[in-house]
Amino acid sequence: MIKVLIVDDDFMVAKVHAGFIQRTPGFDVVGVAHTGAQAIAETGRLMPDLVLLDIHLPDINGLDLMQKLRTAAPELDVLVISAAREVDTVRKALRGGIVHYLIKPFSQTDLQERLEHYRNAYLSLASSKEVAEQSDVNRVFGMERTDRPLPKGCSVETLKLVEAALQEAAGDLSAAEVAVQLGTSRVSARRYLEYLYDEGALEVRLKYGAGRPERRYVLKGA
């Protein structure tokens, strides 16, 4: 569960944002702060993973607050939520190492999309994997390749079924196991699995036994 601290001087706005976050799977609001001083204290006490940070606070500019928060929690990530639209402000926020900048007002869907991107892209780098692939980095910077054609003879509909089988699996699956579930050939199932692996969506685990090791596939972060 990703622990979130909300920092906003408006009590009602903070409450609305908390409701948005609580309705996003994988996230939990652990605290709310309405001033910079409160934010520093709560960050040190709660050690959140992510702070939703407003820029206009009564006692300090939110961008100046970021470094103080990271002194209290060095691994902290920051998502700025603010009505500030000045280009210089956005640039300064980007240079400060934020994960996203969301301009108020925004909808629940707007916030959930950013949170889901953070969960799927950033946290994939915190897995047991020690070396990042280019596809891992591309996801962090929103550069996923979505126009790569499917292998010859493959369909989008079957690809979705393969992804669903992996999502519902309790662990990793082999091409033969996916083929049985979908009623396709092992060769066809492996073609889809290797496509997803090349796209950076899957990890491959080798199972050793008699003969060649078996390639088993699992969704990243699963």
C-alpha positions in Angstrom: 0.0 0.0 0.0 1.3 3.4 -1.0 1.1 5.9 1.9 0.0 9.4 1.0 0.3 12.7 2.9 -1.9 15.5 1.7 -0.6 19.1 2.1 -3.1 21.8 1.4 -4.1 24.9 3.3 -7.8 24.5 2.4 -9.5 22.0 4.7 -12.4 21.2 2.3 -10.1 20.7 -0.7 -7.8 18.4 1.3 -10.9 16.4 2.3 -12.0 16.1 -1.4 -8.6 15.0 -2.5 -8.4 12.4 0.3 -11.7 10.9 -1.0 -10.2 10.7 -4.5 -7.1 8.9 -3.3 -9.0 6.5 -1.0 -11.0 5.4 -4.1 -7.8 4.6 -6.0 -6.6 1.0 -5.4 -3.2 0.7 -3.8 -3.2 4.1 -2.0 -3.9 5.0 1.6 -4.2 8.5 3.0 -2.2 8.4 6.2 -2.3 12.1 7.1 -3.2 15.7 6.2 -1.3 18.9 6.8 -2.4 22.5 6.3 0.9 24.4 6.8 4.5 23.8 6.0 5.4 23.3 9.6 2.7 20.6 10.0 3.8 19.0 6.8 7.4 18.6 8.0 6.3 17.2 11.3 3.8 14.7 9.7 6.4 13.6 7.2 8.9 12.8 9.9 6.2 11.0 11.9 4.4 9.1 9.2 7.2 8.6 6.6 4.8 8.6 3.6 5.8 7.4 0.2 4.1 10.2 -1.7 3.1 13.8 -0.8 0.3 15.6 -2.7 1.7 19.1 -2.3 0.0 22.5 -2.8 2.3 25.4 -3.6 0.4 28.2 -1.8 0.7 27.5 1.9 0.3 30.2 4.6 3.8 29.9 6.1 6.1 28.8 3.1 6.1 28.3 -0.6 5.4 24.6 -1.4 8.4 24.4 -3.8 10.7 25.7 -1.0 9.1 23.1 1.3 10.0 20.1 -0.9 13.6 19.9 0.1 12.7 20.2 3.8 10.3 17.3 3.4 13.0 15.2 1.7 15.3 15.9 4.6 12.8 14.3 6.9 12.1 11.5 4.4 14.9 11.1 1.8 12.9 8.6 -0.3 9.8 10.8 -0.5 8.1 11.4 -3.9 6.1 14.6 -4.5 3.1 15.2 -6.8 2.3 18.9 -7.0 -1.4 19.9 -7.0 -1.8 23.7 -7.4 -3.7 26.5 -9.0 -0.3 28.1 -9.9 0.0 28.2 -13.7 3.1 30.4 -14.1 5.6 28.7 -16.4 8.5 29.6 -14.0 6.7 27.9 -11.2 6.2 24.7 -13.2 9.8 24.7 -14.3 11.0 25.1 -10.8 8.8 22.2 -9.7 10.2 20.0 -12.4 13.7 20.8 -11.4 12.8 19.9 -7.9 12.2 16.3 -9.0 8.4 16.0 -8.8 6.6 13.0 -10.3 3.8 15.2 -11.8 2.2 18.6 -11.7 -1.6 18.7 -11.7 -3.3 22.1 -12.0 -6.5 22.9 -10.0 -9.3 22.4 -10.5 -9.1 18.8 -11.6 -11.4 15.7 -11.6 -11.1 12.5 -9.7 -10.2 10.8 -13.0 -7.4 13.3 -13.6 -5.8 12.5 -10.2 -6.4 8.8 -10.5 -4.6 8.7 -13.8 -1.5 10.4 -12.3 -1.6 8.1 -9.3 -1.9 5.0 -11.4 1.0 6.1 -13.6 3.0 6.7 -10.4 2.1 3.3 -9.0 2.8 1.4 -12.3 5.9 3.2 -13.5 7.8 4.5 -10.5 7.3 1.7 -8.2 8.3 -0.8 -10.8 11.9 0.6 -10.3 11.7 -0.4 -6.6 11.2 -4.1 -7.3 13.9 -6.7 -6.8 15.2 -6.0 -10.2 18.7 -4.4 -9.9 19.2 -3.2 -13.5 16.6 -1.1 -15.3 15.7 -1.8 -18.9 15.0 1.1 -21.3 11.3 0.1 -21.2 11.3 0.7 -17.4 12.8 4.2 -17.9 10.4 4.9 -20.7 7.4 4.2 -18.5 8.7 6.7 -15.8 9.0 9.5 -18.4 5.7 8.6 -20.2 7.4 7.4 -23.3 5.9 3.9 -23.6 5.7 2.6 -27.1 2.1 2.0 -27.9 2.3 1.9 -31.7 4.4 -1.2 -32.1 2.5 -3.6 -34.3 1.5 -7.0 -33.0 3.3 -10.1 -34.4 1.8 -11.5 -37.6 -1.3 -13.5 -37.0 -1.9 -12.0 -33.5 -5.0 -10.0 -32.5 -5.6 -7.3 -29.9 -8.6 -9.3 -28.5 -6.4 -12.3 -27.8 -3.6 -10.2 -26.4 -6.1 -8.8 -23.8 -7.1 -12.3 -22.9 -3.5 -13.2 -22.3 -3.0 -10.2 -20.1 -6.2 -11.1 -18.2 -4.9 -14.6 -17.6 -1.6 -13.2 -16.2 -3.5 -10.7 -14.0 -5.7 -13.5 -12.5 -2.8 -15.9 -12.0 -1.6 -16.6 -8.5 2.0 -16.7 -9.8 3.9 -17.1 -13.0 2.6 -19.0 -16.0 4.2 -21.0 -18.8 3.2 -20.6 -22.5 1.7 -24.1 -22.3 -0.5 -23.1 -19.3 -1.7 -20.0 -21.0 -2.5 -22.0 -24.1 -4.7 -24.4 -22.1 -6.6 -21.5 -20.5 -7.2 -19.7 -23.8 -7.6 -22.8 -26.0 -4.8 -21.8 -28.4 -1.6 -23.5 -29.4 1.5 -23.2 -27.2 3.4 -21.5 -30.0 0.7 -18.9 -30.3 0.5 -18.3 -26.6 4.3 -17.9 -26.4 4.2 -15.4 -29.3 1.9 -13.1 -27.2 3.9 -13.6 -24.1 7.2 -12.8 -25.8 5.6 -9.7 -27.3 4.5 -8.5 -23.8 8.0 -9.3 -22.5 9.6 -7.3 -25.2 7.3 -4.4 -24.4 8.5 -4.5 -20.8 5.2 -5.6 -19.3 6.4 -9.0 -18.1 9.3 -10.6 -16.3 10.6 -14.1 -17.3 11.6 -16.7 -14.7 13.5 -19.8 -15.7 12.4 -23.1 -14.2 15.2 -25.7 -14.4 14.6 -29.4 -14.7 15.4 -32.1 -17.2 16.3 -30.6 -20.6 16.0 -26.9 -21.4 14.8 -24.5 -18.7 11.1 -23.6 -19.0 10.3 -19.9 -19.5 7.6 -18.7 -17.1 6.0 -15.3 -17.3 4.7 -12.9 -14.6 3.4 -9.4 -14.7 6.0 -6.9 -13.5 5.4 -5.9 -9.9 3.2 -9.0 -9.2 
